[in-house]
Amino acid sequence: MVQRDRGLGHEVTGSETGTYPPLSRMFSDAGIEPFEGDDPEHLVPEPDLVLVGNSLSRGNPAIEAMLERRLVYTSGPAWLAQNVLPRRTVLAVAGTHGKTTTSAMLAHILHTLGPRPGFLIGGLPSGFTTSAELGESEFFVIEADEYDTAFFDKRSKFLHYQPDTLVINNIEYDHADIFHDLAAIRREFHNLVRILPETAKIIYPIGDQEIEKVLKQGCWTALEIFGGEDTEWSMIAESHDYRDFSVINNGKIVGKVSWPVIGEHNAFN
């Protein structure tokens, strides 16, 4: 139960088990000293608000104390949706694979082009010292995970984020502990599509049949497709390992990329 960014002026503490670098270093740099373990005494003095992570469930001593004492609590995604995201242009990256990589790339690009964006990424992006920042621009990049929110909110986390631009990299079967089958995962993705405003945009790769099944259930926003000759966005490899490639938009070269990252999948990210 740790809120990892006190940039809004809140006094923050919390509990965690087995904190190691780089996470422990990020806590230290932010001036946050988490307690080790889930001792109910960590909730003394009584906090104004408890953020409950989705790894905690009934039977956990801290959770039982929180409920017994009737403390005010919510989930991290819900808190973010209420306190940070309403004032931002939200760029969400979803999908079974590539979320962390693509989110990190997007945050890096936006930071290079202008004021530092806000972001929340499930890893430590290269070039940044933390996995989450409020940022200084209107943009907020978020890794939009389909895993459930908390023990009291079994919806996917990404349903809280209300993105203006949604990237869906792919949809495959994952998280067998909470999803019975692929249809259950598609249902959560369509729940996300259902709440996007008409002004939003969905970006996805050509040929992903699972994404197509989701969109065919109903879509009310603009779509942009990448990865094929006749799609809005594509690329041309300029080297065999994809260290160099050209970016194509509607048939025209709009930029060239030269970087130390290898692999076609990273170029698509």
Phi, psi and omega in degrees: 000077183227130172263116196273003180221113181259028183296342178274002176096008179277148171277123190238135169216191179164185182235142178208155179243126177067061180270123182229164175300146004276353183299315181298324178292322178294320175301312183298315180297329180274357181076026180250129179244094181288147174284151176271126177089186187240046179289128178304334179295344176292346178266015176241128358293160185298124179284157177291327183207139177248126172263124186256121177284158185281000174274352182260142182217178178302142185101337174293131186299324179291321178295317180296321178293319178302315180288320180297321182274000179056044177287153177283129182217160175203182177262162176300311178301320180293319178298316179299316181297327183274330191247343184235308191291331181301336183263009188234160167270112191265124176248108186251137179245116183240175179125163182292318183234150171089003182297310183297313182298311183293320178298317179296318178299316181295317177298319180296316180298312181296321178295322180292324185276341184190207179301150183299125180283162166282154179199156172219111188231141182279047180178175180262106183291143176299134180092353177239158180257359182212162180268355181210134177214150173289325179078180184235356181252179178287343188272143174226119180263131182223134172284113190261098187271141178273357179294159186289163191278310184194172181295339180257001180215097187272008174288157175297144182302324187292348178291346180273345198270340176047062185289150171275325173232127181242121172261127173245106184288321184184163174225119177223170180286129181203171177056056182297344179287339181234343179249126182291321182202180181295328178299324179294324178291316178301322181298319179293320178296323179288329173302324177291314180300323184296335185257004177282138178288164179299334182280353181282177179216141175245129179245129182207162183277149177293144171088359178276104186294328180291321176295319179299321178298321178297312184293328180290344176286348180138128178214133187240015183234168178291149180240142170231132184247143178231159171107000180225166183297327183257016179264167180300322184233136176206185180212160175235122180291133177253356175212157187293335182257009177065024170289339180227129176203158177258143178260129184247130175238115181050045174087358182242140176287121182248357178178161177234141181243129171229118186209168182276358182278138182247159173107140179297322183295325177288326176296320177292322175302000000 
